[in-house]
Amino acid sequence: MRNVIDNLLNKIKTIVLNQVIYLDSTAFRFHKNDDRADGVYSFIPLESVQDDTQIPKSVVTILSRNCYHEHVQWYPITKKSDVLKVVKLQSQTSTLPVLFIIGKVFNGQTPVTYYHLNDLSTKVNSWLMVPETSLLSQPFVAETLISYQTLSPSNTVFIAKGVSGSSSTLKGGVIQSDQQFAMSTGVVLTNRVTLATDEHAKILNMQMKKLYKISLSGLFSKARLSSASFTTLFSKLVLPTLAVITVYLVLSVQISSVIAQHTKSELSAATKEANEVLNQYNQINNMIARYKLVADKVPVRTELLAVWQVLAPLYQSGMTISSVRQNQQKITLQFSAASASNSLQLLIQQPGVTNASFVGPVNRQGNFDTATVLFELATIEIDEQSVEVQLGSDELSSNEISLTAEER
């Protein structure tokens, strides 16, 4: 879809470009080299033009500097309507057609550039005739001097871009360099620009899109306008322009819609990926929080192994343990054995056991003593061998607890 629209737009641009001719000693059309990415423009002579009587019709004709002579006249008038009246009176005295461009007011004066056409230019059958020097100076800043070569015949042209406008001349006579021309026009030579042939054509083509920046009232063909009726003018000039603008706007809306839909799809996909990443991040944070909570509640496995290592010899001596309570390093042990004192001595002998003592009285029931012992268990290294505890009570005789160093 996008390629179809691009091809259609290029076709429209080609049609519009074919309504523009470039006139020097013969007529040329603009040609864009589509094989190159930089979009180089060139001039192609029209094969149908055999002599100067066969200049084809066109909407716009760009006049080479060889087709006119120009001079700048300053008027101490600031109101444009008054300047226009003076210019029309001035133009009536000329035997050949005269084009003009009214410049910007500067220091209370208005400059007007007159373009006196040669005989070949009078045979142009166009609605609008634009001097090329007025276009070539547009993209450059003030205090710039531009030089280039005309096509046929090849002459060097100097254009001086000043604060209030531009002026130009052909190389010859007393003007043999750009510096001499700059001095004659009073322009401070700050920037120099030399245009190659392809740059010359490209700037002309680009500035055709910015004709609105130039005062066009003095560039229309009076002969063409006077011979054309309102219907002819509307059908041949206004209607095609409206049609091109309408098609361009419609295509622009369609292209904008396609681009907006594509952008929306990319944004939706990016939002989905971002949400997935955010969910994973939240899940990881939740897991970390749960692990920290479990780590705070679950006793350290090495401490449990140390307790079992202390209790293992007591089980083997025939002690029956009722309960074991641990508070950090302090262990409370309730047990019954044949001799509570012997069991206490055996407990004291275990590695890491300190401050072992009875808590409360020792009760004798039958052949067994029942007692409670409190002791502290220092940090010790766990044996690499397995620690096996065989419970001797009748209730747990079928259960075996096996703790190995691998479980740490």
Secondary structure, 3 states (H helix, E strand, C coil): CHHHHHHHHHHHHHHHHCCEEEECCCEEEEEECCCCCCCCEEEEECCCCCCCCCCCCEEEEEECHHHEEEEEEEECCCCHHHHHHHHHHHHHCCCCCEEEEECCCECCEEEEEEEEECCHHHHCCEEEEEEHHHHHCCCCCCCEEEEEECCCCCCEEEEEECCCCEEEEECECCECCHHHHHHHHCCCCCEEEECCHHHHHHHHHHHHHHHHHCCCCCCECHHHHHHCCHHHHHHHHHHHHHHHHHHHHHHHHHHHHHHHHHHHHHHHHHHHHHHHHHHHHHHHHHHHHHHHHHHHHCCCHHHHHHHHHHHHHHHHCCCEEEEEEEECCEEEEEEEECCHHHHHHHHHCCCCEEEEEECCCCEEECCEEEEEEEEEECCCCCCCCCEEEECCCCCCCCCEEEECHHHC
